[in-house]
Amino acid sequence: MVLLLIRMAAPLACVVGSGLSIQSNKIGKDVNGRYLFSYHRLSVLSKESKTICIKASLDQRKHEGRRGFLKLLNVGVGLPVLLGGGKAYADEQGPSSSRMSYSRFLEYLDKGRVKKVDLFENGTTAVVEAVSPELGNRVQRVRVQLPGLSQELLQKFREKNIDFAAHNGQEETGSPLANLIGNLAFPLILIGGLFLLSRRSSGGMGGPGGGFPLAFGQSKAKFQMEPNTGVTFDDVAGVDEAKQDFMEVVEFLKKPERFTAVGARIPKGVLLVGPPGTGKTLLAKAIAGEAGVPFFSISGSEFVEMFVGVGASRVRDLFRKAKENAPCIVFVDEIDAVGRQRGTGIGGGNDEREQTLNQLLTEMDGFEGNTGIIVIAATNRVDILDSALLRPGRFDRQVTVDVPDIRGRTEILKVHGSNKKFEADVSLEVIAMRTPGFSGADLANLLNEAAILAGRRGKTAISSKEIDDSIDRIVAGMEGTVMTDGKSKSLVAYHEVGHAICGTLTPGHDPVQKVTLVPRGQARGLTWFIPADDPTLISKQQLFARIVGGLGGRAAEEVIFGESEVTTGAVGDLQQITSLAKQMVTTFGMSDIGPWSLVDSSAQSDVIMRMMARNSMSEKLAEDIDAAVKRLSDEAYEIALSQIRSNREAIDKIVEVLLETETMSGDEFRALLSEFVEIPAENRVPPSTPSPVAV
């Protein structure tokens, strides 16, 4: 009779029966591939009782479900060993699975202690029953590795009258049924344990959100019953129109009777659209801090998993929780990760992302509805969103959060500069004028970089020098090593002054803000132009003037040093003016081809669509486009060459001063240039007089 004792409190399992006491074990493999235990330190006990102690290392788990799984795992490990070696343990003669060396086997054979030999694997392995004097002349069953089956060994078996036999298969240590059960027990118990663990970890979650192991189907949205984001509408500046829309939503949540009295209903969804860094997420934090209702926040990418159906399950779970806490706000950041237009993939199949989007559409405005839930989403790729997601009833409002204008930039600088110290020469209005196209995130980074520079230089306040260096670093890169005097530095100086001359003398061009020979990033020198006001509408004259100014550097190199001495320094300029000329022809309709828009707006964001649009043109139209672009560039280059040749004396004087100072402001440049030539009236700029900062 075999008794199985399993103690889970300590990592020790004991099997008690009649046999031997084994205090340490090591797993090995027998000849047929099954795992056996190789035992050491055998001690003789009484014939009536034998003890087998199997040590197992178990981690103490706090989670009750995992502890139960480990119990099953321990039984699964022990059961195949007991069943697979059941014959050895239950054998009346007490055989062991120990090994015997070949020399000792020959010694036993010579002394007549060998009783029976079973040969396996073409005579290379033998299972021997021999009388062991160490065990009180009891029969011991051991395995011996033979060098090969020789005729001398077989003759000795006959002389000693030993019963021996050869077997085709491998050694059989148990009945087929026991072997089958032993092989299947552990996999079945492991699968059952994983199933129970997944059910326990999912908390018995049923319904549409359940059924996924390890809670994969649960929503990962962050939930705040009383949101404390630390952001209010006072911290949001530069996007007054968007802020007004959200203030209406907050007022509707706080005082709904004012709107319901006239038959109004709260918007079901608000979609924030705008370039990166314009404050879409900041607006969501502000509405969470102001509304005073439960707030869920999640990213669109958190719905997508490798398992089919997980995304839809998470959408269901999110809206189930939201309905339990209605009225509430659900904020989905980067919704384009899950809301992309359906049917655009290869093959047009219903993939996991489309299944998630279908579930989102149903939850937002389906048969049951979602009364009391306001969905706020943010994206900078509204052009790729599915049309069913954008319709009223799901997203009733689309709020555009664009790059701020000069007044908005000033307000943003006041918000981010409220905790910083500035010197008297710093003007936030001038900073806002110098940073067209900067988003709110760019402006916050600008002031932070200026504060870091001021601290590095040992100053107690931020000066205009730190502001200028920070703008240059953000736009052009880190400052490099200043070039030594020589031909390269002179060539760079003429190149940059050529940009400034052509830009200033071409009507409609933006005024020069600074010319410098200090390298930044990949540029050996830089010429900065700043628009007088925010360029919301740009005329054909202004675009053509920018092409002329961009070609001024190459024209200066050709006129001053000769056509054979032009360098690769104009590669960035040529890329910019080529792109601008192509836009004038294909997008803005500013060429002799006519007022056509030759590029589909939907193809701008997709490489494949752009290739298809190009292929859809006739060869004649493509040739006309290329010819029109070339005419614009050639005409602008001739104007640039003419201006450089006509103002050679002024260029030499400005270059001489620039080589000494290495940096020249726009006012200094215009003052020197006006001594030699008259600047067009529309390009004249009054000297700047910075006003003190007002925060």
C-alpha positions in Angstrom: 0.0 0.0 0.0 1.3 3.4 -0.9 0.3 6.5 1.0 0.8 10.0 -0.5 1.4 12.9 1.9 1.7 16.5 0.6 2.4 19.4 2.9 2.0 22.7 1.2 2.9 24.8 4.2 6.6 23.9 3.8 8.3 23.0 0.6 8.5 19.3 1.4 6.5 16.4 0.0 6.9 12.9 1.4 5.8 9.6 0.0 5.6 6.9 2.6 5.5 3.1 1.8 7.8 0.1 2.2 11.2 0.7 0.8 14.3 2.9 1.3 15.0 6.4 2.6 16.3 8.9 0.1 17.5 12.3 1.4 18.6 13.9 -1.8 17.6 13.4 -5.4 18.5 14.4 -8.9 16.4 14.2 -12.0 17.7 12.0 -14.8 16.3 10.4 -17.9 15.9 6.7 -18.5 16.4 4.9 -21.7 12.8 5.5 -23.0 12.9 9.3 -22.4 10.8 9.4 -19.2 12.0 11.4 -16.2 13.3 9.4 -13.3 14.8 10.4 -10.0 18.4 9.3 -9.3 18.7 8.8 -5.6 21.8 9.0 -3.4 22.7 8.4 0.2 20.7 5.2 0.6 20.2 4.0 4.2 18.7 0.7 5.2 15.5 0.8 7.3 13.3 -2.0 8.3 11.8 -4.3 5.7 8.3 -3.3 6.7 8.6 0.5 5.9 10.5 2.6 3.4 10.3 6.4 3.1 10.8 8.5 0.0 11.2 12.3 0.6 11.0 14.5 -2.4 12.1 18.1 -1.9 10.4 20.8 -3.9 11.1 24.5 -3.7 7.8 26.4 -3.6 7.5 30.2 -3.4 5.1 31.6 -0.8 2.4 33.4 -2.7 0.1 36.1 -1.3 -2.5 35.6 -3.9 -4.8 32.8 -3.0 -5.4 31.8 -6.6 -1.7 31.4 -7.4 -1.2 29.4 -4.2 -3.9 27.0 -5.4 -2.3 26.8 -8.8 1.0 25.8 -7.2 -0.8 23.1 -5.2 -2.0 21.6 -8.5 1.4 22.0 -10.0 3.1 20.2 -7.2 0.7 17.3 -7.5 1.2 17.3 -11.3 5.0 16.9 -10.8 4.7 14.2 -8.3 2.0 12.1 -10.0 4.0 11.1 -13.1 6.9 10.1 -11.0 4.8 7.9 -8.9 2.9 6.4 -11.8 5.9 6.1 -14.1 8.1 4.3 -11.5 5.2 2.5 -9.8 6.6 -0.9 -10.6 10.0 -0.1 -9.2 8.6 1.2 -5.9 6.1 -1.6 -5.5 8.4 -4.4 -6.5 8.6 -6.9 -3.6 12.3 -7.4 -4.1 13.0 -3.7 -3.7 14.8 -2.9 -6.9 16.5 0.5 -7.4 17.1 2.6 -10.4 20.7 3.1 -9.6 23.6 2.4 -11.9 26.5 0.0 -11.7 29.9 0.4 -13.4 30.9 -2.2 -16.0 33.9 -3.3 -13.9 31.8 -3.9 -10.9 29.3 -5.8 -13.0 32.1 -8.1 -14.2 33.2 -8.6 -10.6 29.6 -9.6 -9.6 29.5 -11.9 -12.6 32.7 -13.7 -11.6 31.5 -14.1 -8.0 28.1 -15.6 -9.2 26.0 -12.8 -7.7 24.2 -12.0 -11.0 20.8 -13.7 -11.4 19.2 -12.2 -14.5 20.3 -9.9 -17.3 17.9 -8.0 -19.7 19.6 -6.5 -22.7 18.3 -3.4 -24.5 19.4 -1.1 -27.4 21.4 -3.8 -29.3 23.2 -4.9 -26.2 24.6 -1.6 -25.1 22.3 -1.3 -22.0 21.6 -4.0 -19.5 19.2 -4.2 -16.6 20.8 -6.6 -14.1 19.3 -8.4 -11.0 22.2 -9.1 -8.7 22.6 -10.1 -5.0 24.0 -7.2 -3.1 25.9 -8.0 0.1 25.6 -4.3 1.2 21.8 -4.8 1.4 21.9 -8.0 3.3 22.1 -10.3 0.3 18.9 -8.9 -1.2 18.3 -8.7 -4.9 19.2 -5.3 -6.4 18.0 -4.1 -9.8 20.6 -1.9 -11.5 21.4 -0.6 -14.9 24.8 -1.2 -16.6 26.2 0.5 -19.7 27.9 -2.1 -21.8 30.7 -1.4 -24.3 29.0 -3.8 -26.7 27.6 -7.4 -26.8 30.6 -9.7 -27.2 30.5 -13.5 -27.6 32.8 -13.9 -24.6 30.2 -12.1 -22.4 27.4 -14.4 -23.7 29.6 -17.5 -23.1 30.2 -16.4 -19.5 26.4 -16.0 -19.1 25.9 -19.6 -20.2 28.7 -20.8 -18.0 27.3 -19.1 -14.9 23.8 -20.4 -15.8 22.4 -16.8 -15.9 19.0 -16.1 -17.2 19.4 -13.5 -20.0 17.2 -12.1 -22.7 17.4 -9.5 -25.5 14.6 -6.9 -26.1 13.9 -5.0 -29.3 12.3 -1.9 -27.6 13.5 0.2 -24.7 13.2 -0.7 -21.1 9.7 -0.9 -19.8 9.3 0.3 -16.2 5.5 0.1 -16.0 2.3 -0.9 -17.6 1.2 1.0 -20.7 -1.8 2.4 -18.9 0.3 3.8 -16.1 2.8 5.2 -18.6 0.0 6.9 -20.5 -1.5 8.4 -17.4 1.9 9.5 -16.2 2.7 11.3 -19.5 -0.7 13.1 -19.7 -1.2 14.0 -16.0 1.2 17.0 -15.9 0.0 18.8 -19.1 -3.7 18.3 -18.1 -3.1 19.6 -14.6 -1.1 22.6 -16.0 -3.8 23.5 -18.4 -6.4 23.2 -15.7 -4.4 25.3 -13.3 -3.9 28.1 -15.8 -7.7 28.1 -16.5 -8.5 28.4 -12.8 -5.9 31.1 -12.4 -7.3 33.1 -15.3 -10.9 32.8 -13.9 -9.8 33.8 -10.5 -7.7 36.8 -11.7 -10.6 38.0 -13.8 -12.7 38.3 -10.7 -15.5 36.3 -12.1 -16.1 38.9 -14.7 -18.9 37.9 -16.9 -20.9 39.4 -19.7 -19.5 41.1 -22.7 -16.3 42.2 -21.0 -15.3 38.8 -19.6 -13.9 35.7 -20.9 -10.3 36.8 -21.6 -7.5 35.3 -19.5 -5.6 37.4 -17.1 -8.0 40.4 -17.5 -7.0 41.2 -21.1 -10.5 42.3 -21.8 -10.7 44.9 -19.0 -10.3 48.6 -19.9 -7.0 50.2 -18.9 -8.6 53.7 -18.6 -7.4 55.8 -15.6 -10.4 56.7 -13.5 -10.7 59.7 -11.1 -13.9 60.2 -9.2 -12.8 63.8 -8.2 -10.1 64.8 -10.8 -7.2 66.7 -9.4 -5.1 67.5 -12.5 -3.8 70.8 -11.1 -4.9 72.6 -14.4 -7.7 75.0 -14.8 -8.9 77.2 -17.6 -6.7 80.0 -16.2 -3.7 77.9 -17.2 -4.8 77.7 -20.8 -4.0 80.6 -23.1 -3.8 81.3 -26.8 -6.7 79.2 -27.7 -9.6 81.3 -26.7 -12.2 79.8 -29.1 -11.5 76.3 -28.0 -11.5 77.3 -24.4 -14.9 78.9 -24.8 -16.4 75.7 -26.3 -15.2 73.7 -23.3 -16.4 76.3 -20.8 -19.9 75.8 -22.3 -19.6 72.0 -21.7 -18.5 72.6 -18.1 -21.4 75.0 -17.5 -23.8 72.5 -19.0 -22.6 69.9 -16.5 -22.9 72.3 -13.5 -26.1 74.0 -14.5 -28.0 71.8 -17.0 -31.4 73.4 -16.3 -30.3 76.7 -18.0 -29.9 74.7 -21.3 -32.6 72.1 -21.0 -35.2 74.8 -20.3 -34.9 75.9 -24.0 -34.7 72.3 -25.3 -30.9 72.1 -25.6 -29.0 68.9 -25.0 -25.4 68.4 -24.0 -23.0 67.5 -26.8 -22.2 63.8 -26.8 -18.7 64.2 -28.1 -16.1 66.9 -28.7 -13.2 66.2 -31.1 -10.0 68.3 -30.6 -8.1 68.8 -33.8 -4.8 70.5 -34.3 -1.0 70.1 -34.8 1.2 68.6 -32.1 2.0 70.7 -29.1 -0.9 73.2 -29.4 -2.5 72.2 -26.1 -5.2 69.6 -26.8 -4.3 67.4 -23.9 -3.9 70.5 -21.7 -7.5 71.5 -22.5 -8.7 68.0 -21.5 -6.8 68.4 -18.2 -8.5 71.8 -17.7 -12.0 70.5 -18.3 -11.3 67.6 -15.9 -10.2 70.0 -13.2 -13.2 72.4 -13.8 -16.1 70.0 -14.4 -16.2 68.3 -11.1 -17.5 65.0 -12.5 -15.9 61.5 -12.8 -13.2 61.5 -15.4 -11.8 58.6 -17.5 -8.7 59.0 -19.5 -7.2 56.5 -22.0 -5.0 56.5 -25.1 -6.3 55.1 -28.4 -3.4 52.7 -28.6 -4.4 51.0 -25.3 -7.4 49.5 -27.1 -5.3 47.6 -29.6 -3.8 44.2 -28.7 -2.5 41.2 -30.6 -5.5 39.1 -29.4 -8.6 39.2 -31.6 -11.6 40.8 -29.7 -9.6 42.3 -26.9 -10.0 45.9 -28.2 -13.8 45.6 -28.5 -14.0 44.0 -25.1 -12.0 47.0 -23.6 -14.4 49.5 -25.3 -17.4 47.7 -23.8 -15.8 47.6 -20.4 -14.9 51.3 -20.5 -18.4 52.4 -21.4 -19.9 50.0 -18.9 -17.9 51.7 -16.1 -18.7 55.1 -17.5 -22.5 54.4 -17.5 -22.2 53.3 -13.8 -20.6 56.7 -13.0 -22.7 59.0 -15.3 -22.6 61.9 -15.7 -18.9 61.6 -16.5 -16.3 62.6 -19.1 -14.3 60.0 -21.2 -11.1 61.4 -22.7 -9.5 59.4 -25.6 -6.1 60.7 -26.6 -4.7 60.0 -30.1 -7.9 58.5 -31.2 -6.5 58.1 -34.7 -4.8 54.9 -33.5 -8.1 53.2 -33.4 -10.4 55.4 -35.5 -8.6 55.2 -38.8 -10.7 54.9 -42.0 -12.1 51.4 -42.5 -11.4 49.4 -45.6 -8.0 51.0 -46.4 -5.9 48.1 -45.4 -4.5 45.5 -47.8 -7.3 43.2 -48.8 -9.9 45.3 -46.9 -10.4 42.6 -44.3 -12.2 43.1 -41.0 -9.1 43.2 -38.8 -8.8 43.7 -35.1 -8.6 47.5 -35.3 -11.8 47.7 -37.4 -13.6 45.5 -35.0 -12.6 47.8 -32.1 -13.7 50.8 -34.1 -17.1 49.2 -34.9 -17.6 48.6 -31.1 -16.6 52.2 -30.4 -19.2 53.5 -32.9 -21.9 51.4 -31.4 -21.1 52.5 -27.8 -21.0 56.2 -28.7 -24.3 56.3 -30.6 -25.8 52.8 -31.0 -29.2 51.3 -30.2 -28.8 51.7 -26.4 -27.2 55.1 -26.4 -24.9 56.5 -23.8 -26.8 59.2 -21.9 -24.7 61.2 -19.5 -21.3 60.3 -21.1 -19.3 63.1 -22.8 -16.6 61.7 -25.0 -13.6 64.1 -25.6 -11.0 62.9 -28.1 -7.8 64.5 -29.5 -6.0 63.9 -32.7 -3.6 65.6 -35.1 -4.7 63.3 -38.1 -8.3 64.1 -38.6 -7.9 63.5 -42.3 -7.6 59.7 -41.8 -10.5 59.3 -39.3 -13.5 57.3 -40.3 -16.4 59.4 -41.5 -18.9 57.5 -39.3 -16.9 58.5 -36.3 -17.0 62.2 -37.2 -20.7 62.6 -37.8 -23.0 64.5 -35.4 -24.4 62.2 -32.7 -20.9 60.9 -32.0 -18.8 64.0 -32.2 -21.2 66.9 -32.3 -18.3 69.4 -32.2 -14.9 69.6 -33.8 -12.8 72.2 -32.1 -9.7 73.3 -34.0 -6.7 74.0 -31.7 -4.3 75.7 -34.1 -0.9 77.3 -33.8 -1.4 80.6 -31.8 -1.1 84.0 -33.5 1.1 86.8 -32.1 -1.5 87.8 -29.4 -2.0 84.1 -28.4 1.8 83.6 -28.2 2.1 86.6 -25.9 -0.6 85.2 -23.6 1.1 81.8 -23.6 4.4 83.4 -22.7 2.8 85.2 -19.8 1.5 82.0 -18.4 4.7 80.1 -18.7 6.8 83.1 -17.6 4.9 83.8 -14.4 7.4 81.8 -12.3 10.5 83.1 -14.0 12.7 86.2 -13.5 13.4 88.4 -16.5 15.7 91.4 -16.9 14.3 94.8 -17.9 15.4 94.4 -21.6 13.2 91.4 -22.2 9.9 92.0 -24.0 7.4 89.1 -24.3 5.9 90.9 -27.3 9.2 90.9 -29.1 9.6 87.2 -28.3 6.1 86.5 -29.6 7.0 88.4 -32.8 10.2 86.4 -33.3 8.5 83.0 -32.9 5.9 82.7 -35.7 4.7 79.1 -36.0 5.7 78.2 -32.5 3.1 76.1 -30.6 2.4 76.3 -26.9 4.8 73.5 -26.2 7.5 75.2 -28.2 7.1 78.4 -26.2 7.2 76.6 -22.9 10.4 74.8 -24.0 11.8 78.1 -25.2 11.5 79.8 -21.8 12.8 76.7 -20.0 15.9 76.6 -22.2 16.5 80.3 -21.6 16.2 79.7 -17.8 18.7 76.8 -18.1 21.2 79.0 -20.0 20.8 81.8 -17.5 21.5 79.3 -14.6 24.5 77.8 -16.5 26.0 81.3 -17.0 25.5 82.2 -13.3 22.8 84.8 -13.8 19.9 85.6 -11.5 17.5 86.6 -14.3 16.9 85.8 -17.9 18.2 88.3 -20.4 17.5 88.9 -24.1 20.8 87.1 -24.9 19.5 83.8 -23.4 16.2 84.3 -25.3 18.0 84.7 -28.6 20.3 81.8 -28.0 17.3 79.6 -27.0 15.4 80.5 -30.2 18.4 79.7 -32.3 19.0 76.4 -30.5 15.4 75.3 -30.9 15.1 76.3 -34.6 18.6 75.5 -35.9 20.3 73.3 -33.4 23.1 73.6 -30.9 25.9 76.1 -31.4 29.0 74.8 -33.0 32.7 75.9 -33.0 33.3 79.3 -34.7 35.2 79.0 -38.0 38.7 80.4 -38.2 39.5 83.1 -40.7 40.1 81.9 -44.2 38.4 81.3 -47.5 35.7 79.1 -46.1 34.6 81.7 -43.5 34.7 84.4 -46.2 32.6 82.3 -48.6 30.0 81.6 -45.8 29.9 85.4 -45.1 29.2 86.2 -48.8 26.6 83.4 -49.0 24.6 84.7 -46.0 24.9 88.4 -47.0 23.6 87.3 -50.5 20.5 86.0 -48.8 20.0 89.2 -46.8 20.6 91.5 -49.8 18.3 89.7 -52.2 15.6 89.3 -49.5 15.7 93.0 -48.5 15.8 94.4 -52.0 12.9 92.1 -53.4 9.5 93.7 -52.7 7.2 91.6 -50.5 10.0 89.7 -48.6 10.1 89.4 -44.9 12.6 91.7 -43.1 16.0 90.4 -41.9 16.2 89.8 -38.2 19.8 88.6 -37.9 22.8 87.5 -39.9 25.4 85.3 -38.2 28.4 83.2 -39.0 28.1 81.1 -35.8 27.5 77.5 -36.9 24.4 75.7 -35.7 23.4 72.2 -36.5 24.4 71.4 -40.1 24.4 75.1 -41.1 27.8 76.9 -41.2 25.9 80.3 -41.1 22.4 81.5 -40.8 20.2 84.4 -42.0 17.0 84.9 -40.1 13.9 86.5 -41.6 10.9 87.4 -39.4 7.5 88.3 -40.9 6.0 91.6 -39.9 2.7 89.9 -38.9 1.3 86.4 -38.9 1.2 85.1 -42.4 -2.4 83.9 -42.6 -2.7 84.8 -46.3 0.4 84.8 -48.5 0.4 86.5 -51.8 2.1 85.4 -55.0 4.6 88.3 -54.7 5.6 87.2 -51.2 6.1 83.6 -52.3 8.2 84.6 -55.3 10.3 87.0 -53.1 11.1 84.1 -50.8 12.4 82.1 -53.8 14.6 85.0 -54.8 15.9 85.4 -51.3 16.6 81.6 -51.0 18.7 81.7 -54.2 20.6 84.8 -53.1 23.3 82.7 -51.4 24.1 80.6 -54.5 24.0 83.8 -56.7 26.6 85.5 -54.4 28.9 82.5 -54.6 28.7 82.5 -58.4 29.2 86.2 -58.8 32.0 86.7 -56.2 34.0 83.5 -56.6 33.1 82.3 -60.1 30.8 79.6 -61.4 33.4 76.9 -60.9 33.7 77.8 -57.2 30.1 77.3 -56.1 29.8 74.9 -53.2 27.3 72.4 -51.7 26.3 74.9 -49.0 23.2 75.8 -50.9 21.7 72.3 -50.8 19.1 73.2 -48.1 18.2 76.4 -49.9 17.6 74.6 -53.2 15.4 72.0 -51.5 13.2 74.7 -50.0 12.8 76.9 -53.1 12.1 73.8 -55.2 9.4 72.7 -52.9 7.9 76.2 -52.7 7.9 76.6 -56.5 6.2 73.2 -56.9 3.5 74.2 -54.4 2.9 77.5 -56.3 2.3 75.4 -59.5 0.4 72.3 -58.2 -1.3 73.5 -55.1 -1.8 77.3 -55.2 -2.4 77.6 -59.0 0.1 80.5 -59.3 1.6 79.6 -62.7 0.8 79.9 -66.4 -0.7 76.4 -66.3 -3.8 78.0 -64.8 -5.7 78.1 -61.5 -5.7 74.4 -61.0 -5.1 72.3 -57.9 -3.2 69.4 -59.3 -2.7 67.5 -56.1 -5.6 65.8 -54.1 -5.6 67.0 -50.5 -6.4 63.5 -49.3 -3.2 62.2 -50.9 -0.9 64.6 -49.0 -0.5 62.3 -46.0 -0.2 59.0 -47.9 2.9 58.1 -49.9 0.9 55.5 -52.0 -1.8 58.0 -52.7 0.7 60.6 -53.9 2.3 58.0 -56.2 -1.1 57.2 -57.6 -1.9 60.8 -58.1 1.3 61.3 -60.0 0.6 58.3 -62.2 -3.0 59.5 -62.9 -1.6 62.7 -64.6 -1.0 62.6 -68.3 2.6 62.8 -69.5 1.9 66.2 -71.1 0.6 67.7 -67.9 3.6 66.3 -65.9 5.9 67.9 -68.4 4.1 71.3 -68.1 4.4 71.1 -64.3 8.1 70.5 -64.5 8.5 73.3 -67.0 6.5 75.8 -64.9 8.6 75.0 -61.8 11.8 75.5 -63.8 10.6 78.8 -65.2 9.9 80.2 -61.7 13.3 79.1 -60.4 15.2 80.4 -63.4 13.4 83.8 -63.3 14.1 84.2 -59.6 17.7 83.2 -60.0 18.2 85.8 -62.7 16.8 88.5 -60.4 19.1 87.3 -57.6 22.2 87.5 -59.9 21.2 91.0 -61.0 20.9 92.3 -57.4 24.2 90.8 -56.4 26.1 92.3 -59.4 24.4 95.7 -58.9 25.3 95.9 -55.2 28.8 94.5 -55.1 30.2 97.5 -53.1 27.5 97.2 -50.4 28.1 93.5 -50.1 31.8 93.9 -49.6 31.3 96.5 -46.9 28.7 94.4 -45.0 30.9 91.2 -45.3 33.8 93.1 -43.9 31.8 94.2 -40.8 30.3 90.7 -40.5 33.7 89.0 -40.5 34.7 91.2 -37.5 31.5 90.9 -35.4 30.3 87.4 -36.7 26.7 88.4 -35.8 24.8 91.4 -37.2 21.3 92.4 -36.2 18.7 93.3 -38.8 18.7 97.0 -37.8 22.5 97.2 -38.3 22.3 95.4 -41.6 19.6 97.8 -43.0 21.5 100.8 -41.7 24.6 99.7 -43.7 22.7 98.8 -46.8 20.8 102.1 -46.9 24.1 103.9 -47.3 24.5 102.3 -50.7 21.0 101.6 -52.1 17.5 102.6 -51.3 15.4 99.9 -49.7 11.9 99.3 -51.2 9.2 101.1 -49.2 7.3 97.9 -48.4 10.4 96.3 -46.9 11.4 99.1 -44.6 11.2 98.3 -40.9 11.3 100.9 -38.1 14.0 100.3 -35.5 12.7 98.0 -32.7 12.3 99.5 -29.2 11.7 96.6 -26.8 9.3 97.4 -24.0 9.8 95.9 -20.5 8.4 92.5 -19.8 4.9 92.4 -18.3 4.0 89.1 -16.7 
